Amino acid sequence: MARLADRVLTGEIVLPKYQRAFVWGPHQILELLDSVLRNYPIGSLLLWETTEQLASEQTVAGLAVDPPRPSRAVRYILDGQQRLASVIGALHGGAGLWDIIYDLREERFFHRTPETPTAAHLVPMQAVSSASLLFGQVVELSADVRDRATRLYEQFANYLVPVVTLNHVSAEESARVFVRINSTGTTMNIVDVARASTWSPDFDLKDEIESLLQVLDAKHYGRVDTKTMLRTIAVAAGFGFSRQDINRLRELDKPRLREAVEAAAKAAERAVDFLSTQIRTPHADALPYYNQFAVLVEVFRQLPKPSSAQYDALRRWFWLTASGEYFKGWSEAQMAQDSQAVAAFARGETGEVDTVAALPRSALWRHSAFSKRNAPSKLLALILAYEDPLDLLTGQRIDVGRALSWQNDKEFHHFFPRAFLRARGVSGAGVNVCGNLVMLTSNSNIWVSDRPPSRYLRDLAEIEGEGALRQRLRTCLVEEEAYQAALRDDYDTFLRVRSETLHRRLLQLIGSAAEPANVASSSAEPLAGDQIIGLDLEGDSLTDEPVDLDSVD
């Protein structure tokens, strides 16, 4: 096994570019090492031998590897990368994930922690690649423990792995083999599959996606995920948004693939301009759903120069689809409908981007937890940003760009302080709802502290004047009835009234105070009190991370 690792580091065995990144976790690495030590089978390696010089990875397990030697046969790894990289990292790494110790007394592998002592019986795995290092460390230990060190060294030096080598196949065929054999084990994601299945020596989909993302970088817009960018390429190629459509990219020749990428890139620029100027999302992280971006890119691919009326319709579409769970569970049927709707809109056959997204429920603001990564919270932030909110204490404009980048969530604070509500028996789920959140500077929040609203609002009125305070509250979408409820410390009434205000403002942005003709209303029951509406991208969930407000309110 150690010999195989050396052959990778010296460039005799290499990873082709279409291989996915290392994805194993710490537990899988330790289990593999334990299997090698116990002489358990760990499966075979599949190599492809060729004289073709393909683009290959320059590092394995974070370690630099020698480039393949020109004019000599090279063996590319098709199957076994995760196992081989784990052994290489353990034997030759030594930092972070690869800082692995073998306890000769307890006979177990573990990752070093700050509390791990230095002791002769605790052997760093990188010492196992050097007999002098290993036996120099254990020389003073008891004979039985030294015997274990000998077994450890010999097992990793002499462990045999079955190797199957393919010959006489092309680079494209090798990529197809890679996709087929990696349909089991640690599952490949759709980006890995699409990259490998479309790969050739002169085309790497990963590089093409990177060029698309650089369009966003050039606009200082941040990045959406690579799966979303794959959607934009698939639909630009004439297929659609779905996983099956992404898989169909392998049907295209490389010129057509590049045409699709270039078309998506031009449309992405226009989509970013629309989102940043018309919706005021300064950063991709402000989008409630990345799938909205995929649809907008296709709109601007088919319709590079919308009319004023079409821009209005796109704004209405954005607010409507951001306000429900339509994109949370974007099914293939919905994707097909949306493709048809975009085409009809671009041809001028419809005045709206027809969607079956439901109108939002007014209970949304009372029952959706405020969380850094969920859609209702991002929707709330966008609505508040539209009002150009003023800080309650200073009267200065809140830096909404900073807030909407979600790099610093300290711009969001509870109007009814958390400590105050908890002292009155309100649950954490009842406190941390969207309807109780406003944009407020950290300094103002510290000034508010945990005081009842009736006290800090009256203090503000005395300091700044009643008229100035009311004006600032309106920019935070806290209107008169909600203000009066806060002066009475009446949280239930405040939350109900402010939720109605937020809902009314959202309906205005959607473009109707009633049900639009092309929108299906929802008769569903209100959300459960502690339910979080999250970001889901066709099954690929983004973890909800609650905003850390422990140091405030």
Buried (B, 14 or more C-beta within 10 A) or exposed (E): BBEBBBBBBEBBBBBBBBBBEBBBEEEEBBBBBBBBBEEEEBEEBBBBBBEEBBBBBEEBBBBEBEEBEEEEEBBBBBBBBBBBBBBBBBBBBBEEBBBBBBBBEEBEBBBBEEEEEEEBBBBBBBBBBEEEEBBEBBEEBEEEBBEBBEBBBEBBEEBEBEEEEBEEBEBBEBBBBBBEEBEEEEEBEBBBBBBBBBBBBEBBBBEBBBBBBEBBEEBEBBBBBBBBBBBBBBBBBEBBBBBEBBBBBBEBEEEEBBBBBBBBBBBBBBBBEBBBEEBBBBBBBBBBBBBBBBBBBBBBBBBEEBEEEBEBBBBBBBBBBBBBBBBBEBEBEBBBBBBEBBBBBBEEEBEBBBBEBBBBBBBBBBBBBBBBBBBBBBBBBBBBBBBEBBBBBBEEEBBBBBBBBBEEBBBBBBBBBBBBBBEEEBEEBBBBBBBBBBBBBEEBBBBBEBBBBEBBBBBBBEEBEEEBBBEBBBBBBBBEBBBEBBBEBBBEBBBBBBBBBBBEBBBEBBBBEEEBEBBBEEEEEEBEBBEBBBBBBBEBEEEBEBBEBEEBB
